[in-house]
């Protein structure tokens, strides 16, 4: 599947709830997971249906069991249908390291990064497919995983991480194509059209 880039209209549309399980949905989830797994330069940790031009409330994540994101053998891919954050911490953070904020990026907004305030932990209600039917689950996510889940849930609601950079007047970093280094840019006018 092809990952679309902003300002594609699918990225700004609220995705539709999944109501029935069929072969098309099952195949779509497999394809979404495979697209995320095979994405390189940059590698991604999450991919939502709107990012592949499907307006469904579905996303996939891949997290490492041992913080070694580069070793694909340690990555575990999961999918979430109709996710809903039901509880969250009382505090938002820019990441675990208070001195160096964690920068978010997005596969649909190449080479742009920035610090985004996110809940430290969340509780997510979602569905998976078991025996051909939707089965409800609830799971708590902390720190980095909570950040990724919030980012992907935003995609399902037509929100991009760059919206927070504009709303809170946060710094924007662009990846220098020649050096690969991140450089802070003051002019945020590029973000207004995403």
MIDO-510271 format. One record per residue: x, y, z of N, C-alpha, C in turn; residue in three letters; residue number from 0. Coordinates in Angstrom, 2 decimals. Example, Ala and Ser with C-alpha at 12.3 -4.5 7.8 and 13.67 -1.06 7.14 Angstrom:
# MIDO-510271
n_c1, n_c2, n_c3, ca_c1, ca_c2, ca_c3, c_c1, c_c2, c_c3, resn, resi
13.19, -5.69, 7.80, 12.30, -4.50, 7.80, 13.20, -3.30, 7.80, ALA, 0
12.85, -2.25, 7.08, 13.67, -1.06, 7.14, 12.90, 0.03, 7.87, SER, 1
# end
This chain:
# MIDO-510271
n_c1, n_c2, n_c3, ca_c1, ca_c2, ca_c3, c_c1, c_c2, c_c3, resn, resi
0.84, -1.19, 0.00, 0.00, 0.00, 0.00, 0.88, 1.24, 0.00, UNK, 0
0.38, 2.28, -0.60, 1.12, 3.54, -0.68, 0.72, 4.44, 0.50, UNK, 1
1.72, 4.99, 1.18, 1.48, 5.94, 2.26, 1.35, 7.32, 1.62, UNK, 2
0.23, 7.99, 1.90, -0.02, 9.30, 1.31, 0.64, 10.38, 2.18, UNK, 3
0.84, 11.53, 1.60, 1.47, 12.66, 2.29, 0.51, 13.83, 2.40, UNK, 4
0.68, 14.62, 3.45, -0.09, 15.86, 3.62, 0.29, 16.79, 2.48, UNK, 5
-0.68, 17.50, 1.94, -2.02, 17.80, 2.45, -3.15, 16.97, 1.86, UNK, 6
-2.98, 15.68, 1.69, -4.03, 14.82, 1.14, -5.29, 14.92, 2.01, UNK, 7
-6.49, 15.02, 1.40, -7.73, 15.21, 2.17, -8.06, 14.07, 3.13, UNK, 8
-7.63, 12.84, 2.86, -7.92, 11.73, 3.78, -7.31, 11.97, 5.16, UNK, 9
-6.21, 12.72, 5.20, -5.54, 12.97, 6.48, -6.30, 13.97, 7.35, UNK, 10
-7.27, 14.65, 6.76, -8.04, 15.66, 7.50, -9.50, 15.26, 7.70, UNK, 11
-9.82, 14.01, 7.41, -11.20, 13.52, 7.53, -11.32, 12.61, 8.74, UNK, 12
-12.42, 12.74, 9.48, -12.68, 11.82, 10.59, -13.03, 10.47, 10.01, UNK, 13
-12.31, 9.44, 10.44, -12.49, 8.09, 9.89, -13.79, 7.47, 10.40, UNK, 14
-14.32, 6.55, 9.62, -15.58, 5.88, 9.94, -15.35, 4.66, 10.83, UNK, 15
-16.28, 4.44, 11.73, -16.22, 3.29, 12.63, -16.39, 1.99, 11.84, UNK, 16
-15.63, 0.98, 12.24, -15.78, -0.35, 11.65, -16.96, -1.04, 12.33, UNK, 17
-17.92, -1.51, 11.53, -19.12, -2.13, 12.12, -19.19, -3.62, 11.86, UNK, 18
-18.59, -4.07, 10.74, -18.66, -5.49, 10.41, -17.28, -6.01, 10.02, UNK, 19
-17.12, -7.30, 10.24, -15.88, -7.97, 9.87, -16.14, -8.78, 8.60, UNK, 20
-15.30, -8.58, 7.60, -15.39, -9.36, 6.38, -13.98, -9.60, 5.85, UNK, 21
-13.88, -10.30, 4.72, -12.57, -10.62, 4.15, -11.81, -9.37, 3.74, UNK, 22
-12.53, -8.34, 3.26, -11.87, -7.09, 2.86, -11.20, -6.42, 4.06, UNK, 23
-11.87, -6.39, 5.20, -11.30, -5.78, 6.39, -10.10, -6.58, 6.88, UNK, 24
-10.23, -7.88, 6.94, -9.14, -8.74, 7.39, -7.92, -8.57, 6.50, UNK, 25
-8.12, -8.53, 5.19, -7.01, -8.34, 4.26, -6.41, -6.95, 4.40, UNK, 26
-7.27, -5.95, 4.59, -6.76, -4.59, 4.76, -5.84, -4.50, 5.99, UNK, 27
-6.23, -5.11, 7.09, -5.40, -5.08, 8.30, -4.06, -5.76, 8.05, UNK, 28
-4.08, -6.88, 7.37, -2.82, -7.57, 7.03, -1.93, -6.68, 6.17, UNK, 29
-2.53, -6.03, 5.18, -1.77, -5.14, 4.30, -1.22, -3.93, 5.06, UNK, 30
-2.01, -3.38, 5.97, -1.58, -2.23, 6.78, -0.38, -2.62, 7.64, UNK, 31
-0.46, -3.78, 8.28, 0.64, -4.26, 9.11, 1.90, -4.49, 8.27, UNK, 32
1.72, -5.08, 7.11, 2.86, -5.36, 6.23, 3.50, -4.06, 5.73, UNK, 33
2.69, -3.08, 5.39, 3.20, -1.78, 4.95, 4.03, -1.14, 6.05, UNK, 34
3.53, -1.19, 7.29, 4.28, -0.63, 8.42, 5.58, -1.40, 8.64, UNK, 35
5.50, -2.70, 8.62, 6.67, -3.54, 8.86, 7.77, -3.30, 7.83, UNK, 36
7.39, -3.10, 6.58, 8.36, -2.98, 5.50, 8.83, -1.55, 5.24, UNK, 37
8.25, -0.57, 5.94, 8.62, 0.83, 5.70, 10.03, 1.09, 6.20, UNK, 38
10.83, 1.67, 5.34, 12.22, 2.05, 5.66, 12.45, 3.50, 5.29, UNK, 39
13.44, 4.07, 5.91, 13.90, 5.45, 5.59, 12.79, 6.48, 5.49, UNK, 40
12.11, 6.83, 6.55, 12.35, 6.33, 7.89, 11.46, 5.13, 8.21, UNK, 41
11.87, 4.39, 9.21, 11.06, 3.30, 9.75, 9.95, 3.94, 10.59, UNK, 42
8.80, 3.34, 10.63, 7.70, 3.90, 11.40, 7.32, 3.01, 12.57, UNK, 43
6.68, 3.62, 13.57, 6.19, 2.85, 14.72, 4.67, 2.74, 14.70, UNK, 44
4.03, 3.50, 13.83, 2.59, 3.44, 13.74, 2.12, 3.84, 12.36, UNK, 45
0.97, 3.31, 11.96, 0.39, 3.63, 10.67, -1.12, 3.51, 10.78, UNK, 46
-1.82, 4.59, 10.46, -3.28, 4.62, 10.55, -3.89, 4.49, 9.16, UNK, 47
-5.09, 3.94, 9.11, -5.78, 3.73, 7.84, -5.85, 5.01, 6.98, UNK, 48
-6.15, 6.18, 7.55, -6.19, 7.38, 6.70, -4.86, 7.67, 5.99, UNK, 49
-3.74, 7.17, 6.52, -2.44, 7.40, 5.90, -2.23, 6.56, 4.64, UNK, 50
-3.11, 5.59, 4.42, -3.08, 4.82, 3.17, -4.39, 5.03, 2.40, UNK, 51
-5.02, 6.19, 2.67, -6.22, 6.64, 1.98, -7.44, 5.76, 2.21, UNK, 52
-7.54, 5.19, 3.41, -8.74, 4.45, 3.81, -9.31, 5.14, 5.04, UNK, 53
-10.54, 5.49, 4.98, -11.14, 6.27, 6.06, -11.85, 5.36, 7.06, UNK, 54
-11.04, 4.46, 7.63, -11.52, 3.51, 8.64, -10.83, 3.78, 9.96, UNK, 55
-11.51, 3.48, 11.07, -10.93, 3.68, 12.40, -10.08, 2.46, 12.76, UNK, 56
-8.92, 2.37, 12.11, -7.99, 1.26, 12.30, -6.58, 1.81, 12.24, UNK, 57
-5.71, 1.35, 13.14, -4.29, 1.63, 12.99, -3.48, 0.46, 13.49, UNK, 58
-2.22, 0.44, 13.09, -1.28, -0.61, 13.51, -0.08, 0.06, 14.16, UNK, 59
0.55, -0.67, 15.11, 1.78, -0.20, 15.74, 2.80, -1.32, 15.72, UNK, 60
4.06, -0.93, 15.81, 5.11, -1.93, 16.01, 6.05, -1.40, 17.08, UNK, 61
6.08, -2.14, 18.17, 6.94, -1.79, 19.29, 7.96, -2.90, 19.51, UNK, 62
9.09, -2.53, 20.05, 10.15, -3.50, 20.34, 10.03, -3.97, 21.77, UNK, 63
10.32, -5.23, 21.99, 10.29, -5.78, 23.35, 11.50, -5.36, 24.17, UNK, 64
12.55, -4.86, 23.51, 13.78, -4.53, 24.25, 14.37, -3.18, 23.87, UNK, 65
13.54, -2.24, 23.40, 13.98, -0.89, 23.03, 14.97, -0.87, 21.87, UNK, 66
15.13, -1.97, 21.15, 16.02, -1.99, 19.99, 15.15, -1.95, 18.73, UNK, 67
14.81, -0.74, 18.33, 13.91, -0.54, 17.21, 14.54, -0.97, 15.89, UNK, 68
15.84, -0.94, 15.82, 16.53, -1.29, 14.57, 16.51, -2.80, 14.30, UNK, 69
16.37, -3.61, 15.33, 16.36, -5.07, 15.18, 14.92, -5.51, 14.92, UNK, 70
14.60, -5.77, 13.66, 13.21, -6.10, 13.30, 12.72, -7.39, 13.94, UNK, 71
13.64, -8.27, 14.38, 13.20, -9.52, 15.01, 12.58, -9.28, 16.39, UNK, 72
12.81, -8.09, 16.98, 12.24, -7.80, 18.30, 10.95, -6.99, 18.21, UNK, 73
10.53, -6.65, 16.98, 9.34, -5.81, 16.81, 8.08, -6.65, 16.80, UNK, 74
7.08, -6.16, 17.52, 5.78, -6.83, 17.59, 4.74, -5.89, 16.99, UNK, 75
4.01, -6.39, 16.01, 2.98, -5.57, 15.36, 1.61, -5.92, 15.92, UNK, 76
0.86, -4.87, 16.27, -0.50, -5.02, 16.75, -1.41, -4.09, 15.96, UNK, 77
-2.70, -4.40, 15.93, -3.66, -3.52, 15.28, -4.79, -3.20, 16.26, UNK, 78
-5.45, -2.09, 15.99, -6.50, -1.58, 16.87, -7.65, -1.11, 16.00, UNK, 79
-8.83, -1.62, 16.28, -10.03, -1.25, 15.54, -10.92, -0.42, 16.46, UNK, 80
-11.45, 0.67, 15.93, -12.32, 1.59, 16.69, -11.73, 1.98, 18.04, UNK, 81
-10.46, 2.41, 18.08, -9.85, 2.74, 19.37, -10.44, 4.00, 19.99, UNK, 82
-10.48, 4.01, 21.31, -11.01, 5.14, 22.05, -10.23, 5.28, 23.35, UNK, 83
-9.61, 6.42, 23.57, -8.91, 6.67, 24.83, -9.96, 6.96, 25.89, UNK, 84
-10.03, 6.09, 26.90, -11.07, 6.22, 27.92, -10.57, 6.86, 29.20, UNK, 85
-9.26, 6.78, 29.47, -8.67, 7.40, 30.65, -7.27, 7.86, 30.28, UNK, 86
-6.77, 8.82, 31.03, -5.39, 9.28, 30.80, -4.85, 9.92, 32.06, UNK, 87
-3.54, 10.10, 32.06, -2.88, 10.73, 33.20, -3.38, 12.17, 33.33, UNK, 88
-3.14, 12.75, 34.47, -3.53, 14.14, 34.68, -2.50, 15.10, 34.14, UNK, 89
-1.38, 14.58, 33.68, -0.27, 15.41, 33.26, 0.17, 15.06, 31.84, UNK, 90
0.49, 16.10, 31.09, 1.07, 15.89, 29.77, 2.57, 16.14, 29.85, UNK, 91
3.29, 15.53, 28.90, 4.74, 15.64, 28.91, 5.25, 15.69, 27.47, UNK, 92
6.50, 16.11, 27.32, 7.15, 16.10, 26.01, 8.06, 14.88, 25.88, UNK, 93
7.96, 13.93, 26.80, 8.78, 12.73, 26.79, 9.36, 12.47, 28.16, UNK, 94
10.03, 11.34, 28.28, 10.58, 10.94, 29.57, 11.75, 11.81, 30.02, UNK, 95
12.56, 12.27, 29.07, 13.71, 13.12, 29.39, 13.25, 14.56, 29.45, UNK, 96
13.21, 15.14, 30.64, 12.66, 16.48, 30.81, 13.52, 17.57, 30.14, UNK, 97
14.82, 17.32, 29.97, 15.71, 18.31, 29.36, 15.69, 18.27, 27.84, UNK, 98
15.47, 17.08, 27.28, 15.44, 16.92, 25.82, 14.10, 16.34, 25.39, UNK, 99
13.22, 17.20, 24.88, 11.90, 16.69, 24.49, 12.01, 15.66, 23.36, UNK, 100
11.12, 14.70, 23.41, 11.06, 13.69, 22.36, 10.37, 14.31, 21.15, UNK, 101
10.99, 14.22, 20.00, 10.41, 14.81, 18.80, 9.57, 13.78, 18.07, UNK, 102
8.39, 14.21, 17.67, 7.51, 13.34, 16.88, 7.71, 13.64, 15.40, UNK, 103
7.53, 12.61, 14.61, 7.52, 12.73, 13.17, 6.33, 11.94, 12.66, UNK, 104
6.16, 11.91, 11.36, 5.02, 11.21, 10.79, 5.37, 10.73, 9.40, UNK, 105
4.99, 9.49, 9.08, 5.27, 8.94, 7.76, 4.54, 9.72, 6.65, UNK, 106
3.48, 10.45, 7.01, 2.74, 11.24, 6.02, 3.22, 12.69, 5.95, UNK, 107
4.19, 13.05, 6.79, 4.77, 14.40, 6.77, 6.28, 14.24, 6.83, UNK, 108
6.89, 13.81, 5.73, 8.32, 13.49, 5.73, 9.20, 14.68, 6.10, UNK, 109
10.27, 14.36, 6.86, 11.36, 15.28, 7.18, 10.99, 16.43, 8.11, UNK, 110
9.80, 16.39, 8.73, 9.40, 17.42, 9.69, 9.20, 16.76, 11.04, UNK, 111
9.72, 17.40, 12.10, 9.65, 16.85, 13.46, 9.35, 17.97, 14.44, UNK, 112
8.83, 17.60, 15.60, 8.60, 18.60, 16.63, 8.15, 17.98, 17.93, UNK, 113
8.29, 18.73, 19.04, 7.84, 18.26, 20.35, 6.33, 18.44, 20.49, UNK, 114
5.66, 17.41, 20.97, 4.20, 17.46, 21.12, 3.84, 17.06, 22.55, UNK, 115
3.01, 17.84, 23.23, 2.57, 17.44, 24.57, 1.59, 16.27, 24.48, UNK, 116
1.89, 15.20, 25.21, 1.03, 14.02, 25.21, 0.83, 13.55, 26.65, UNK, 117
-0.28, 12.84, 26.89, -0.52, 12.25, 28.20, 0.57, 11.23, 28.50, UNK, 118
1.01, 11.16, 29.77, 2.06, 10.21, 30.17, 1.60, 8.77, 30.03, UNK, 119
0.34, 8.53, 30.35, -0.24, 7.20, 30.17, -1.67, 7.36, 29.70, UNK, 120
-2.15, 6.35, 29.02, -3.54, 6.32, 28.57, -4.10, 4.92, 28.76, UNK, 121
-5.40, 4.85, 28.82, -6.10, 3.57, 28.77, -6.91, 3.57, 27.49, UNK, 122
-6.73, 2.53, 26.69, -7.35, 2.45, 25.37, -8.36, 1.32, 25.32, UNK, 123
-9.55, 1.64, 24.87, -10.57, 0.64, 24.58, -10.56, 0.46, 23.06, UNK, 124
-10.50, -0.78, 22.59, -10.42, -1.04, 21.16, -10.94, -2.44, 20.88, UNK, 125
-10.95, -2.81, 19.60, -11.42, -4.12, 19.19, -10.36, -4.82, 18.35, UNK, 126
-10.36, -6.14, 18.39, -9.58, -6.99, 17.51, -10.54, -8.00, 16.90, UNK, 127
-10.06, -8.73, 15.91, -10.91, -9.74, 15.29, -10.55, -11.10, 15.87, UNK, 128
-11.55, -11.76, 16.43, -11.38, -13.13, 16.93, -12.56, -13.96, 16.44, UNK, 129
-12.25, -15.08, 15.83, -13.28, -15.98, 15.29, -14.26, -15.25, 14.37, UNK, 130
-13.72, -14.33, 13.57, -14.54, -13.62, 12.60, -15.43, -12.53, 13.18, UNK, 131
-15.24, -12.19, 14.45, -16.06, -11.15, 15.08, -15.19, -10.15, 15.82, UNK, 132
-15.76, -8.97, 16.06, -15.05, -7.96, 16.83, -15.08, -8.30, 18.31, UNK, 133
-13.91, -8.33, 18.92, -13.82, -8.60, 20.37, -13.20, -7.38, 21.04, UNK, 134
-13.88, -6.91, 22.09, -13.45, -5.69, 22.79, -12.31, -5.97, 23.75, UNK, 135
-11.37, -5.02, 23.81, -10.24, -5.12, 24.73, -9.98, -3.75, 25.35, UNK, 136
-9.30, -3.77, 26.49, -8.85, -2.54, 27.13, -7.40, -2.75, 27.54, UNK, 137
-6.57, -1.74, 27.29, -5.16, -1.87, 27.60, -4.60, -0.52, 28.02, UNK, 138
-3.65, -0.55, 28.95, -2.97, 0.67, 29.39, -1.62, 0.77, 28.69, UNK, 139
-1.28, 1.97, 28.24, -0.01, 2.25, 27.59, 0.69, 3.37, 28.33, UNK, 140
2.00, 3.28, 28.44, 2.78, 4.28, 29.16, 3.84, 4.89, 28.25, UNK, 141
4.23, 6.10, 28.58, 5.35, 6.81, 27.98, 5.34, 6.74, 26.44, UNK, 142
6.39, 6.17, 25.84, 6.54, 6.18, 24.38, 5.36, 5.50, 23.68, UNK, 143
4.95, 4.34, 24.19, 3.83, 3.63, 23.56, 2.56, 4.47, 23.66, UNK, 144
2.34, 5.14, 24.78, 1.17, 6.01, 24.94, 1.23, 7.16, 23.93, UNK, 145
2.41, 7.69, 23.71, 2.62, 8.77, 22.75, 2.23, 8.30, 21.34, UNK, 146
2.70, 7.13, 20.95, 2.40, 6.60, 19.61, 0.90, 6.37, 19.45, UNK, 147
0.27, 5.78, 20.45, -1.18, 5.51, 20.38, -1.95, 6.82, 20.23, UNK, 148
-1.54, 7.85, 20.97, -2.23, 9.15, 20.86, -2.03, 9.74, 19.47, UNK, 149
-0.83, 9.63, 18.93, -0.54, 10.14, 17.58, -1.42, 9.44, 16.55, UNK, 150
-1.51, 8.11, 16.64, -2.31, 7.35, 15.66, -3.80, 7.60, 15.85, UNK, 151
-4.26, 7.74, 17.09, -5.66, 8.06, 17.34, -6.01, 9.42, 16.74, UNK, 152
-5.09, 10.37, 16.86, -5.30, 11.68, 16.23, -5.54, 11.53, 14.73, UNK, 153
-4.77, 10.66, 14.07, -4.95, 10.45, 12.63, -6.39, 10.05, 12.31, UNK, 154
-7.01, 9.26, 13.16, -8.38, 8.81, 12.92, -9.38, 9.95, 13.07, UNK, 155
-8.94, 11.05, 13.69, -9.81, 12.21, 13.91, -9.40, 13.40, 13.04, UNK, 156
-8.55, 13.15, 12.04, -8.16, 14.21, 11.13, -7.18, 15.22, 11.71, UNK, 157
-6.47, 14.83, 12.76, -5.52, 15.72, 13.44, -4.10, 15.26, 13.12, UNK, 158
-3.24, 16.21, 12.78, -1.83, 15.92, 12.53, -0.98, 16.49, 13.67, UNK, 159
0.18, 15.88, 13.92, 1.01, 16.35, 15.02, 1.45, 17.79, 14.82, UNK, 160
1.53, 18.24, 13.57, 1.92, 19.62, 13.29, 0.88, 20.63, 13.78, UNK, 161
-0.36, 20.19, 13.95, -1.39, 21.08, 14.49, -1.00, 21.57, 15.88, UNK, 162
-0.40, 20.68, 16.68, 0.03, 21.06, 18.03, 1.20, 22.04, 17.98, UNK, 163
2.08, 21.86, 17.01, 3.22, 22.77, 16.89, 2.74, 24.19, 16.62, UNK, 164
1.71, 24.31, 15.80, 1.14, 25.63, 15.52, 0.34, 26.15, 16.71, UNK, 165
-0.51, 25.30, 17.26, -1.39, 25.72, 18.36, -0.60, 26.22, 19.57, UNK, 166
0.47, 25.51, 19.93, 1.24, 25.86, 21.13, 2.53, 26.62, 20.80, UNK, 167
2.70, 27.02, 19.54, 3.89, 27.76, 19.10, 5.16, 27.04, 19.53, UNK, 168
5.26, 25.77, 19.15, 6.41, 24.93, 19.49, 7.41, 24.91, 18.34, UNK, 169
8.67, 24.60, 18.63, 9.67, 24.60, 17.57, 9.42, 23.51, 16.53, UNK, 170
9.83, 23.80, 15.31, 9.70, 22.87, 14.19, 11.10, 22.53, 13.71, UNK, 171
11.35, 21.25, 13.46, 12.65, 20.80, 12.99, 12.47, 20.15, 11.63, UNK, 172
13.37, 20.51, 10.71, 13.38, 19.92, 9.38, 14.64, 19.10, 9.23, UNK, 173
14.51, 17.94, 8.59, 15.69, 17.11, 8.34, 16.43, 17.64, 7.12, UNK, 174
17.70, 17.98, 7.31, 18.54, 18.45, 6.22, 18.80, 17.27, 5.28, UNK, 175
18.42, 17.41, 4.03, 18.53, 16.30, 3.06, 19.97, 15.87, 2.84, UNK, 176
20.90, 16.80, 2.96, 22.31, 16.47, 2.71, 22.98, 15.81, 3.90, UNK, 177
22.72, 16.33, 5.11, 23.43, 15.84, 6.29, 22.62, 14.85, 7.11, UNK, 178
21.29, 14.88, 6.96, 20.43, 14.04, 7.78, 20.20, 14.62, 9.17, UNK, 179
20.85, 15.74, 9.48, 20.70, 16.40, 10.78, 19.40, 17.18, 10.84, UNK, 180
18.87, 17.35, 12.07, 17.67, 18.15, 12.25, 18.07, 19.60, 12.51, UNK, 181
17.38, 20.51, 11.84, 17.64, 21.93, 11.98, 16.34, 22.62, 12.36, UNK, 182
16.41, 23.47, 13.38, 15.22, 24.19, 13.81, 14.91, 25.31, 12.82, UNK, 183
13.63, 25.43, 12.50, 13.18, 26.48, 11.60, 12.19, 27.37, 12.35, UNK, 184
12.35, 28.65, 12.19, 11.45, 29.60, 12.86, 10.16, 29.76, 12.07, UNK, 185
10.26, 29.82, 10.75, 9.10, 30.04, 9.89, 8.24, 28.78, 9.84, UNK, 186
7.02, 28.89, 10.35, 6.12, 27.74, 10.41, 5.05, 27.80, 9.32, UNK, 187
5.19, 28.70, 8.38, 4.16, 28.88, 7.37, 3.93, 27.62, 6.53, UNK, 188
4.96, 26.78, 6.39, 4.80, 25.51, 5.66, 3.76, 24.60, 6.31, UNK, 189
3.64, 24.68, 7.62, 2.72, 23.79, 8.35, 1.27, 24.18, 8.18, UNK, 190
1.02, 25.44, 7.86, -0.35, 25.93, 7.80, -1.16, 25.32, 6.67, UNK, 191
-0.50, 24.78, 5.67, -1.21, 24.20, 4.52, -1.26, 22.67, 4.56, UNK, 192
-0.84, 22.07, 5.66, -0.86, 20.61, 5.75, -2.24, 20.09, 6.13, UNK, 193
# end
